[in-house]
Amino acid sequence: MTDIEIIENASDEDIAGWLRGRLEAALAESAAPVAITVPGGSTPFPILTALAKAPLDWERITVWPGDDRLVPEDHPASNTGKIRQLLEPTGAEVVTLTTMEEVPHFALAWLGMGGDGHIASLFPNTDPRVDDPQRIRRLTPDPLPPEAPFDRITLTIPALLDSGELLFVIRGADKRAVFEAAAEGEHDLPVARLLREARQKVTCFT
């Protein structure tokens, strides 16, 4: 497992500025398109709103949801729909996750984490494997989260690890305790499985 840098008390604007710097560096490395993956939920969207104002070469950036609920994109629970509404006006391409998509190498994989240690839609009951032969899976959390009781589609651990670096934004003391225990190898929840295999830089904003 790689070292993890924890940056405390970061504002949404601080994180957006950090992301801008990472994207600028990735865009400067070559003329090829740059792919990133971003999480859903409530935490990322204020950060993405701030990032969307940055004068990046957005037309060279492809944004992948790390996971989504299997609902139409105009449904309030759709991560993809919200990301598309926010970032497509910048010129970025926003991908709809399907099991037929060819998953690229990500310059950056940005992940959230639930209090149960799930990442993307890789919940503990789904027993996510670090050697999963598939890059994208459809699955059903059990129990279904009451705030979003839908089947899911998600990137797998190997897809997330095929990235230049990993970013977490963890809000709240309870979640931070789960994350830090994962970093210390004190449990085997999905976040711990990912961190145990990570060899790239990992940054966690709290």
JOWOWO-V828587 format. One record per helix or strand of 3 or more residues. SS is the DSSP state (H for helix, E for strand). FROM is the first residue (numbers start at 1). LEN is the number of residues. If there is no record, write none. Layout:
BEGIN
[[SS	FROM	LEN] [SS	FROM	LEN]]
END
This chain:
BEGIN
[[E	4	4] [H	12	18] [E	34	5] [H	43	9] [H	58	3] [E	61	5] [E	67	3] [H	79	12] [E	93	3] [E	108	4] [H	124	3] [E	136	4] [E	152	4] [H	157	5] [E	165	5] [H	173	11] [H	190	8] [E	201	5]]
END
